[in-house]
Amino acid sequence: MPPQLSSTPIEFVVKPRMVGKRIDAYLSHRYPDYSRSVIQKVIDAEAVLINGLTTKPSAKVHQGDVIRVWLPELSDDPPIAEDIPLTIAYEDPAFVVVIKPAGLVTHPAKGNWTGTLVNALQFHFDTLSTVGGENRPGIVHRLDRDTSGLLIVAKENLAHAALARQFAERTIQKEYIALVYGAPDRDRDTIDQRIGPHPTNREKMAVRLEADGGKESVTFYEVLERFHGFALVRCRPKTGRTHQIRVHLTHIGHPILSDKMYSGRPHLTLGDLAGSNVADADRVIIARQALHAHALHLTHPLTGDPLDLTAPLPDDMAHALQMLRKYRT
């Protein structure tokens, strides 16, 4: 059985872009704090009604269906403090900018209730903003688990609101460094393609038409260095969609190195660069998506002063770049 269900149901109508989805997949996508297995238990407990009737997890939804669901109550317990080391790029009484390592989840969510950046923040800082709720203290924006780099954390609510406004108004400039497969034909270009949920894989995003849920997404990229079969690029996203840079670079035929989800390749080996006959060909050079949030250009949320922050390439990306220069120049 699922945890204690809410006494108040949620009711909504299925929109056209969700037609044909399984009800369990639909609900777990709509409510990401609940795993699909929990959603299935809720359905089995007859706490999901479609047009007033109980259903099964595999049932497909149709446009105009009225869904009523009683979801489990989420825990009110705040994330526990954990002594996870943090690297600080900037700090003052209003906010802090950390350099998130690859592999660290930003905030607690399904499957990751501990060992996150938020757990580390609870240990290292006495005060954090509460605007984001109990499970996301201080979190103004996020980075994917395997993306490294600069991430802003608010210590108090006025700063959080001002920073969130800068993100909403797109006045904060974010700059990413990526290693990609192949070398783009153009030295620089703008990718203007809408992004929305992938039509078959709920964990992925994809270039989608507006009618299919695609939202405005714009990324400027510039080739910094070219290699045989690879390139080092700088990306400046104008918008902030989920997986935006990863999806856009894949769309133009240059997925990010070792991005398992979008390139289908989980790691880069020495043999991939120097040939299968080289000694130690199976040695892994990098085993996560080679994407790093390198720079932030913003206005201080309380003083209005301009701030320019940078984070050097982490060791794994720096090593991969060194190997490219050695074997693929």
C-alpha positions as CSV (number, residue, x, y, z in Angstrom):
1,M,0.0,0.0,0.0
2,P,1.1,3.6,-0.6
3,P,1.9,5.9,2.4
4,Q,-1.0,7.7,4.0
5,L,-3.1,9.4,1.3
6,S,-4.2,13.0,1.4
7,S,-7.8,13.6,2.4
8,T,-8.1,16.2,-0.4
9,P,-8.1,15.0,-4.0
10,I,-6.5,16.8,-6.9
11,E,-8.6,17.1,-10.0
12,F,-7.6,18.2,-13.5
13,V,-8.4,17.6,-17.2
14,V,-6.1,15.8,-19.7
15,K,-4.6,18.2,-22.3
16,P,-4.1,17.3,-26.0
17,R,-0.3,16.8,-25.7
18,M,-0.7,14.0,-23.1
19,V,-3.1,11.9,-25.1
20,G,-2.1,8.3,-25.3
21,K,0.1,8.2,-22.3
22,R,-0.3,5.5,-19.6
23,I,-1.9,6.9,-16.5
24,D,1.0,5.8,-14.3
25,A,3.6,7.5,-16.5
26,Y,1.4,10.6,-16.9
27,L,1.0,11.1,-13.1
28,S,4.7,10.4,-12.3
29,H,5.7,13.0,-15.0
30,R,3.2,15.5,-13.6
31,Y,4.2,14.9,-10.0
32,P,8.0,14.2,-10.1
33,D,8.3,14.0,-6.3
34,Y,6.5,10.6,-6.5
35,S,8.2,7.6,-8.1
36,R,6.3,5.5,-10.6
37,S,6.1,2.6,-8.2
38,V,4.3,4.8,-5.6
39,I,1.9,6.1,-8.3
40,Q,1.1,2.5,-9.2
41,K,0.4,1.7,-5.6
42,V,-1.9,4.7,-5.4
43,I,-3.8,3.4,-8.5
44,D,-4.0,-0.1,-7.0
45,A,-5.5,1.5,-3.9
46,E,-8.3,2.9,-6.1
47,A,-7.2,6.4,-5.3
48,V,-7.0,7.4,-9.0
49,L,-10.3,8.0,-10.9
50,I,-10.7,8.6,-14.6
51,N,-14.1,10.2,-15.3
52,G,-15.2,8.9,-12.0
53,L,-14.1,5.3,-12.5
54,T,-11.2,3.4,-11.0
55,T,-8.5,2.4,-13.4
56,K,-5.3,0.3,-13.8
57,P,-1.7,1.6,-14.3
58,S,-1.6,0.6,-18.0
59,A,-4.8,2.6,-18.9
60,K,-4.2,5.2,-21.6
61,V,-5.5,8.8,-21.1
62,H,-7.6,10.7,-23.6
63,Q,-8.1,14.4,-24.3
64,G,-10.8,15.8,-21.9
65,D,-10.5,12.9,-19.4
66,V,-11.2,14.2,-15.8
67,I,-8.6,12.8,-13.5
68,R,-9.1,12.8,-9.7
69,V,-6.2,11.5,-7.6
70,W,-5.5,11.3,-3.8
71,L,-1.7,11.5,-3.5
72,P,0.4,10.5,-0.4
73,E,1.4,13.2,2.0
74,L,5.0,14.2,1.4
75,S,7.2,14.2,4.5
76,D,7.4,17.5,6.3
77,D,10.9,16.6,7.7
78,P,13.5,19.0,6.4
79,P,16.6,17.4,4.7
80,I,19.1,16.2,7.2
81,A,22.5,17.9,7.4
82,E,25.4,15.9,6.0
83,D,29.1,16.6,6.1
84,I,29.6,16.7,2.3
85,P,32.6,18.9,1.2
86,L,31.8,22.0,-0.8
87,T,33.9,24.3,-2.9
88,I,32.9,27.9,-2.7
89,A,33.4,30.3,-5.6
90,Y,31.8,33.3,-3.9
91,E,30.1,34.1,-0.5
92,D,28.5,37.0,1.3
93,P,25.6,37.4,3.8
94,A,23.0,37.3,1.0
95,F,24.0,34.3,-1.1
96,V,26.7,31.9,-2.0
97,V,27.9,30.4,-5.2
98,V,29.2,26.8,-5.0
99,I,31.1,24.7,-7.6
100,K,28.9,21.6,-7.8
101,P,30.9,18.4,-8.6
102,A,29.6,16.0,-11.2
103,G,27.5,13.2,-9.6
104,L,25.9,15.4,-6.9
105,V,22.2,15.8,-7.1
106,T,21.0,19.3,-6.4
107,H,18.1,18.7,-4.1
108,P,16.2,15.8,-2.6
109,A,13.7,14.1,-4.8
110,K,12.4,10.6,-5.5
111,G,15.3,8.1,-5.1
112,N,17.7,10.8,-3.7
113,W,16.6,11.9,-0.3
114,T,20.1,12.0,1.1
115,G,23.5,12.8,-0.3
116,T,22.4,15.9,-2.2
117,L,23.7,19.4,-2.4
118,V,20.9,20.5,-0.1
119,N,22.0,18.0,2.6
120,A,25.5,19.6,2.3
121,L,24.1,23.1,2.5
122,Q,22.2,22.3,5.7
123,F,25.6,21.2,7.3
124,H,27.7,24.2,6.1
125,F,25.3,27.2,6.5
126,D,23.3,28.4,9.4
127,T,20.7,30.2,7.3
128,L,19.2,29.5,3.9
129,S,16.2,31.0,2.1
130,T,12.9,29.3,2.5
131,V,11.3,30.4,-0.8
132,G,11.8,27.1,-2.5
133,G,10.1,25.1,0.3
134,E,11.3,22.6,2.9
135,N,13.1,20.3,0.5
136,R,14.9,23.0,-1.4
137,P,16.2,25.5,1.0
138,G,18.4,28.1,-0.7
139,I,18.0,26.6,-4.2
140,V,17.4,29.2,-6.8
141,H,18.2,27.1,-9.9
142,R,19.6,23.6,-10.5
143,L,22.2,21.6,-12.5
144,D,21.8,18.1,-13.8
145,R,23.4,15.4,-11.6
146,D,26.3,14.9,-13.9
147,T,26.8,18.5,-14.9
148,S,29.5,20.3,-12.8
149,G,30.0,23.9,-12.2
150,L,28.6,27.1,-10.7
151,L,25.3,27.1,-8.8
152,I,23.7,30.0,-6.9
153,V,22.3,29.4,-3.4
154,A,20.4,32.1,-1.6
155,K,20.9,32.6,2.2
156,E,17.9,34.8,2.7
157,N,14.5,35.4,1.1
158,L,15.0,38.9,-0.3
159,A,18.1,37.8,-2.1
160,H,16.3,34.7,-3.4
161,A,13.4,36.7,-4.8
162,A,15.8,39.1,-6.5
163,L,17.9,36.3,-8.0
164,A,14.8,34.4,-9.2
165,R,13.6,37.6,-10.9
166,Q,16.9,37.9,-12.7
167,F,16.5,34.4,-14.0
168,A,12.9,35.0,-15.0
169,E,13.9,38.2,-16.8
170,R,17.0,36.4,-18.4
171,T,19.4,39.0,-17.2
172,I,21.7,36.4,-15.6
173,Q,24.1,35.1,-18.2
174,K,25.2,31.5,-17.9
175,E,28.2,30.1,-19.8
176,Y,28.9,26.4,-20.2
177,I,31.9,24.5,-21.6
178,A,31.3,21.2,-23.3
179,L,33.2,18.6,-25.2
180,V,31.2,17.2,-28.1
181,Y,31.3,14.4,-30.7
182,G,32.1,15.8,-34.2
183,A,33.1,19.4,-35.1
184,P,30.3,21.8,-36.0
185,D,30.5,23.3,-39.5
186,R,30.1,26.8,-38.2
187,D,32.4,28.5,-35.7
188,R,29.4,29.9,-33.9
189,D,25.6,29.8,-34.3
190,T,22.3,30.1,-32.5
191,I,20.1,27.0,-32.0
192,D,16.5,28.2,-31.8
193,Q,14.4,25.0,-31.4
194,R,11.5,24.4,-29.0
195,I,12.0,21.7,-26.3
196,G,9.4,19.6,-24.6
197,P,8.9,16.1,-23.1
198,H,10.2,13.2,-25.2
199,P,7.3,11.4,-26.9
200,T,8.2,8.0,-25.5
201,N,10.9,8.4,-22.8
202,R,9.6,10.3,-19.8
203,E,13.2,10.9,-18.5
204,K,14.3,12.7,-21.7
205,M,13.5,15.9,-23.4
206,A,13.4,16.5,-27.2
207,V,13.0,19.1,-29.9
208,R,9.2,19.4,-30.1
209,L,6.6,21.5,-31.9
210,E,4.6,24.0,-29.9
211,A,1.5,21.8,-30.4
212,D,3.3,18.9,-28.8
213,G,4.4,20.8,-25.7
214,G,7.6,22.4,-27.0
215,K,8.6,25.6,-25.2
216,E,10.8,28.4,-26.6
217,S,14.5,27.4,-26.2
218,V,17.5,29.3,-27.5
219,T,21.2,28.4,-27.2
220,F,24.2,30.3,-28.6
221,Y,27.3,28.2,-29.1
222,E,30.9,28.9,-30.2
223,V,33.6,26.4,-31.2
224,L,36.7,27.1,-29.1
225,E,38.9,24.3,-30.4
226,R,38.6,21.6,-33.1
227,F,39.9,18.1,-33.1
228,H,39.5,15.1,-35.4
229,G,36.0,13.9,-34.6
230,F,35.6,16.1,-31.5
231,A,35.3,19.8,-30.5
232,L,35.4,22.0,-27.4
233,V,32.5,24.4,-27.4
234,R,31.2,27.3,-25.3
235,C,27.4,27.5,-24.9
236,R,25.3,30.5,-23.6
237,P,21.7,29.4,-23.1
238,K,19.2,32.3,-23.4
239,T,16.4,30.2,-21.9
240,G,16.7,27.6,-19.1
241,R,14.8,24.4,-20.2
242,T,15.5,21.0,-18.7
243,H,18.5,19.4,-20.5
244,Q,18.5,22.3,-23.0
245,I,22.2,22.3,-24.0
246,R,22.3,18.5,-24.2
247,V,19.2,18.4,-26.4
248,H,20.2,21.3,-28.6
249,L,23.7,20.0,-29.3
250,T,22.3,16.5,-30.0
251,H,19.8,18.1,-32.4
252,I,22.5,19.6,-34.5
253,G,24.4,16.3,-34.6
254,H,27.0,17.0,-31.9
255,P,26.0,15.3,-28.7
256,I,28.0,15.9,-25.6
257,L,30.8,13.5,-24.9
258,S,29.8,10.5,-22.6
259,D,26.2,11.7,-22.3
260,K,24.6,8.3,-22.0
261,M,21.1,9.6,-22.3
262,Y,21.5,11.6,-25.5
263,S,24.6,10.2,-27.2
264,G,24.1,6.5,-26.1
265,R,27.8,6.3,-25.0
266,P,28.3,6.1,-21.3
267,H,32.1,6.9,-21.3
268,L,35.1,7.7,-23.5
269,T,38.1,5.4,-23.4
270,L,41.7,5.8,-24.5
271,G,41.0,3.4,-27.3
272,D,38.3,5.7,-28.6
273,L,40.9,8.4,-29.2
274,A,44.1,6.5,-30.0
275,G,42.8,3.3,-31.5
276,S,42.1,-0.2,-30.2
277,N,45.7,-1.3,-30.5
278,V,47.1,1.2,-28.1
279,A,48.2,-0.1,-24.7
280,D,45.5,0.3,-22.0
281,A,42.9,0.9,-24.7
282,D,40.0,0.2,-22.2
283,R,41.1,2.9,-19.8
284,V,38.2,5.3,-19.2
285,I,39.0,8.9,-19.8
286,I,35.7,10.4,-18.7
287,A,32.5,8.6,-17.6
288,R,29.9,11.4,-17.4
289,Q,28.5,14.0,-19.7
290,A,31.4,16.5,-20.4
291,L,29.4,19.6,-19.5
292,H,30.5,22.3,-17.1
293,A,28.8,25.5,-15.9
294,H,31.9,27.6,-16.3
295,A,30.8,31.3,-15.8
296,L,28.0,33.4,-14.3
297,H,27.5,37.1,-15.0
298,L,24.8,38.6,-12.7
299,T,23.9,41.6,-10.6
300,H,24.2,41.4,-6.9
301,P,20.6,40.9,-5.6
302,L,20.9,43.5,-2.8
303,T,23.6,46.0,-3.9
304,G,23.1,46.0,-7.6
305,D,26.8,45.6,-8.3
306,P,27.9,43.5,-11.3
307,L,29.5,40.1,-10.5
308,D,31.5,37.9,-12.9
309,L,32.3,34.4,-11.6
310,T,34.2,31.5,-13.2
311,A,34.9,27.9,-12.2
312,P,37.9,26.1,-13.8
313,L,37.3,22.8,-15.7
314,P,37.1,19.9,-13.3
315,D,39.8,17.3,-13.4
316,D,38.0,14.7,-15.6
317,M,37.1,17.3,-18.3
318,A,40.6,18.8,-18.2
319,H,42.1,15.3,-18.6
320,A,39.8,14.5,-21.5
321,L,40.8,17.8,-23.2
322,Q,44.4,17.0,-22.6
323,M,43.9,13.5,-24.3
324,L,42.1,15.1,-27.2
325,R,45.0,17.5,-27.8
326,K,47.5,14.6,-27.5
327,Y,45.7,12.1,-29.9
328,R,43.2,14.1,-32.0
329,T,44.9,17.4,-32.8
